[in-house]
């Protein structure tokens, strides 16, 4: 487990400018199919916490047209960008993940992708997730994978640039799945499964140009998971996707 002392509580426009939003997002179909299966089991009222730029919501709305999606992000810039550029049908709310502005048992599915590592008080976030989830509702989180080959290479000083998990100054709580399971269980959330999302943080090998590593490492892994789903070993993944269900 690696935690940082400095917590970032508000993401300004500058944070989003670090990685400009793409107009043509690359979303693996299996993720949307998996979300659709969860909705069929429990209902289609979805909360996307820390939605950022809401291309994922657009894909959900396209594939699950009867879903009722609510987007929440702490950034006013994200809200403006979504309304002006992405323009999803969903409601867009400014709010904090540790103080969700919703009543108890409000949602069937809560999505928190690339969010939890930005929160210093992880326990409070899980408590809020559990509170607003309907009984038997699902929680789906995605967070940096500490067992990635990128972490190992970075620790040995072999990676040309620092692993992205350490490189982002707003990552204050990068935790292994076992810690997430323990915290979630204490909040009334039962662990169901883990999936792994592929390597993309090239370069991994010194002396080989990044474009070549993209061709032989990044793109093959992305295409494999795009078509075949989350079947890669843990080490060949930059993110872990964890599924919980409210007890």
C-alpha positions as CSV (number, residue, x, y, z in Angstrom):
1,X,0.0,0.0,0.0
2,X,1.3,3.5,-0.8
3,X,-0.4,6.6,0.4
4,X,0.6,10.3,0.1
5,X,0.2,13.0,2.6
6,X,-1.1,15.6,0.4
7,X,-4.8,15.3,-0.5
8,X,-6.4,17.0,-3.5
9,X,-10.0,17.9,-2.7
10,X,-10.9,19.9,-5.8
11,X,-9.9,19.3,-9.4
12,X,-9.7,22.5,-11.4
13,X,-9.6,22.9,-15.2
14,X,-5.8,22.6,-15.0
15,X,-6.1,18.9,-13.8
16,X,-8.2,18.0,-16.8
17,X,-5.8,19.8,-19.1
18,X,-3.1,17.3,-18.1
19,X,-4.9,14.7,-20.2
20,X,-7.2,16.5,-22.7
21,X,-10.5,14.7,-23.2
22,X,-10.7,12.6,-26.4
23,X,-13.5,13.1,-28.8
24,X,-13.5,9.4,-29.9
25,X,-13.2,7.3,-26.7
26,X,-12.0,3.7,-26.8
27,X,-14.3,1.7,-24.5
28,X,-14.1,-2.1,-24.4
29,X,-17.5,-3.5,-25.2
30,X,-17.2,-6.1,-22.4
31,X,-17.3,-3.3,-19.8
32,X,-20.6,-2.0,-21.1
33,X,-22.0,-5.6,-21.5
34,X,-21.0,-6.3,-17.9
35,X,-22.7,-3.1,-16.7
36,X,-25.8,-4.1,-18.7
37,X,-25.9,-7.6,-17.0
38,X,-25.6,-6.0,-13.5
39,X,-28.5,-3.7,-14.4
40,X,-30.7,-6.6,-15.5
41,X,-30.1,-8.2,-12.1
42,X,-30.8,-5.2,-9.9
43,X,-32.3,-2.3,-11.8
44,X,-31.2,0.5,-14.1
45,X,-30.8,3.6,-11.9
46,X,-27.1,4.3,-12.2
47,X,-24.8,6.7,-10.3
48,X,-21.4,7.5,-11.9
49,X,-19.3,9.1,-9.1
50,X,-16.2,11.0,-10.3
51,X,-17.5,10.8,-13.8
52,X,-15.0,13.3,-15.2
53,X,-15.5,13.7,-18.9
54,X,-18.7,11.7,-19.4
55,X,-18.0,9.7,-22.6
56,X,-18.6,6.5,-20.6
57,X,-22.1,7.7,-19.8
58,X,-22.7,8.3,-23.5
59,X,-21.8,4.7,-24.2
60,X,-24.1,3.4,-21.5
61,X,-26.9,5.5,-22.8
62,X,-26.4,4.2,-26.3
63,X,-26.3,0.5,-25.2
64,X,-28.8,0.7,-22.3
65,X,-31.3,3.3,-23.6
66,X,-33.7,2.8,-20.7
67,X,-31.1,3.3,-18.0
68,X,-31.5,6.3,-15.7
69,X,-28.0,7.7,-15.2
70,X,-26.9,10.4,-12.7
71,X,-23.4,11.9,-13.1
72,X,-21.5,13.4,-10.2
73,X,-18.1,15.1,-10.2
74,X,-16.4,17.6,-7.9
75,X,-15.1,19.7,-10.8
76,X,-17.1,22.6,-12.2
77,X,-15.1,22.4,-15.3
78,X,-16.1,18.7,-15.8
79,X,-19.7,19.8,-15.4
80,X,-19.4,22.6,-18.0
81,X,-17.5,20.4,-20.5
82,X,-20.1,17.6,-20.2
83,X,-23.0,20.0,-20.8
84,X,-21.3,21.9,-23.7
85,X,-19.4,19.1,-25.5
86,X,-20.4,15.6,-24.4
87,X,-24.0,16.5,-23.8
88,X,-25.3,13.2,-22.2
89,X,-29.0,12.8,-21.4
90,X,-28.0,12.2,-17.7
91,X,-28.3,14.6,-14.9
92,X,-25.0,16.3,-14.0
93,X,-24.4,17.3,-10.4
94,X,-21.4,18.9,-8.7
95,X,-20.6,17.0,-5.5
96,X,-18.1,15.2,-3.2
97,X,-17.8,11.4,-3.1
98,X,-17.5,11.4,0.7
99,X,-20.7,13.5,1.0
100,X,-23.1,12.3,-1.6
101,X,-26.1,14.5,-2.0
102,X,-28.6,11.7,-2.3
103,X,-31.0,9.8,-0.1
104,X,-30.4,6.3,1.2
105,X,-31.0,3.4,-1.1
106,X,-31.3,5.6,-4.2
107,X,-29.3,3.6,-6.9
108,X,-29.1,0.1,-8.2
109,X,-25.6,0.5,-9.5
110,X,-22.8,2.8,-8.5
111,X,-19.7,3.2,-10.8
112,X,-16.5,4.8,-9.5
113,X,-13.8,4.5,-12.2
114,X,-10.4,6.0,-11.5
115,X,-11.8,7.8,-8.5
116,X,-10.9,6.1,-5.2
117,X,-7.2,6.7,-5.6
118,X,-8.0,10.5,-5.5
119,X,-9.6,10.3,-2.1
120,X,-7.7,10.4,1.2
121,X,-10.6,9.2,3.3
122,X,-11.4,6.0,1.5
123,X,-13.5,4.6,4.4
124,X,-15.9,7.5,4.2
125,X,-16.3,7.1,0.4
126,X,-17.2,3.4,0.8
127,X,-19.7,4.3,3.6
128,X,-21.3,6.8,1.3
129,X,-21.4,4.3,-1.6
130,X,-23.1,1.7,0.6
131,X,-25.5,4.2,1.9
132,X,-26.9,5.4,-1.4
133,X,-27.0,1.9,-2.9
134,X,-30.3,0.0,-2.9
135,X,-30.2,-3.3,-1.0
136,X,-28.5,-5.9,-3.3
137,X,-27.2,-3.1,-5.5
138,X,-23.8,-3.3,-7.1
139,X,-20.6,-1.2,-6.8
140,X,-18.1,-1.3,-9.6
141,X,-14.7,0.4,-9.0
142,X,-11.6,0.7,-11.1
143,X,-8.3,1.8,-9.6
144,X,-4.5,1.5,-10.4
145,X,-3.1,-2.1,-10.1
146,X,-0.2,-2.3,-7.6
147,X,0.8,-5.7,-9.0
148,X,1.3,-4.4,-12.5
149,X,4.5,-5.1,-14.3
150,X,4.8,-1.3,-14.5
151,X,5.1,-1.1,-10.7
152,X,7.8,-3.8,-10.6
153,X,9.9,-2.1,-13.4
154,X,9.4,1.3,-11.7
155,X,10.6,-0.2,-8.3
156,X,13.7,-1.6,-10.0
157,X,14.5,1.7,-11.7
158,X,14.0,0.0,-15.1
159,X,11.0,1.9,-16.4
160,X,11.9,4.9,-18.5
161,X,9.3,7.1,-16.9
162,X,7.6,6.6,-13.5
163,X,4.6,4.3,-13.3
164,X,1.5,6.4,-13.9
165,X,0.1,5.6,-10.5
166,X,2.9,7.5,-8.8
167,X,3.2,10.0,-11.6
168,X,-0.3,11.6,-11.0
169,X,0.1,14.0,-8.1
170,X,-3.6,13.7,-7.3
171,X,-3.3,9.9,-6.5
172,X,-3.3,9.9,-2.7
173,X,-4.6,6.4,-1.9
174,X,-3.4,3.6,-4.2
175,X,-4.4,0.5,-2.4
176,X,-4.3,-3.3,-3.2
177,X,-7.6,-5.2,-3.7
178,X,-7.3,-6.9,-0.3
179,X,-7.4,-3.5,1.4
180,X,-10.4,-2.5,-0.7
181,X,-12.2,-5.7,0.3
182,X,-11.5,-5.2,4.0
183,X,-12.8,-1.6,4.0
184,X,-15.8,-2.4,1.8
185,X,-16.8,-5.3,4.0
186,X,-16.8,-3.1,7.1
187,X,-19.2,-0.8,5.2
188,X,-21.7,-3.6,4.3
189,X,-20.4,-4.4,0.8
190,X,-19.6,-8.0,-0.1
191,X,-16.8,-8.7,-2.5
192,X,-17.8,-10.5,-5.7
193,X,-14.9,-10.5,-8.2
194,X,-11.9,-8.8,-9.7
195,X,-11.0,-8.1,-13.3
196,X,-7.9,-6.7,-14.8
197,X,-7.6,-4.0,-17.5
198,X,-4.6,-4.1,-19.9
199,X,-1.1,-2.5,-20.1
200,X,-1.1,0.9,-21.7
201,X,1.5,2.9,-19.8
202,X,4.3,2.6,-22.3
203,X,7.3,2.8,-22.5
204,X,8.2,-0.2,-20.3
205,X,11.7,-1.0,-21.7
206,X,14.6,1.5,-21.8
207,X,16.3,1.9,-25.2
208,X,13.3,0.9,-27.3
209,X,11.3,3.9,-28.8
210,X,7.8,4.3,-27.4
211,X,6.1,4.1,-30.8
212,X,7.6,0.6,-31.2
213,X,6.5,-0.4,-27.7
214,X,3.0,0.9,-28.5
215,X,2.8,-1.4,-31.6
216,X,4.1,-4.5,-29.8
217,X,2.8,-4.0,-26.3
218,X,0.1,-1.4,-25.8
219,X,-2.0,-1.9,-28.9
220,X,-2.1,-5.8,-28.8
221,X,-3.1,-5.8,-25.1
222,X,-5.8,-3.2,-25.7
223,X,-7.2,-5.1,-28.8
224,X,-7.1,-8.4,-27.0
225,X,-9.2,-7.1,-24.2
226,X,-11.5,-5.1,-26.5
227,X,-12.5,-8.3,-28.2
228,X,-12.0,-11.1,-25.6
229,X,-12.8,-9.4,-22.3
230,X,-10.8,-9.4,-19.0
231,X,-8.8,-12.6,-19.4
232,X,-5.3,-11.1,-18.9
233,X,-3.1,-12.1,-15.9
234,X,-2.8,-9.6,-13.1
235,X,0.7,-8.5,-14.0
236,X,-0.3,-7.5,-17.5
237,X,-2.8,-4.9,-16.3
238,X,-2.6,-1.3,-15.3
239,X,-6.0,-1.2,-13.6
240,X,-8.0,-3.6,-11.4
241,X,-11.8,-3.5,-11.6
242,X,-13.5,-4.7,-8.4
243,X,-17.2,-5.7,-8.0
244,X,-19.0,-5.5,-4.7
245,X,-22.7,-6.0,-3.8
246,X,-24.5,-4.4,-0.9
247,X,-25.4,-7.0,1.8
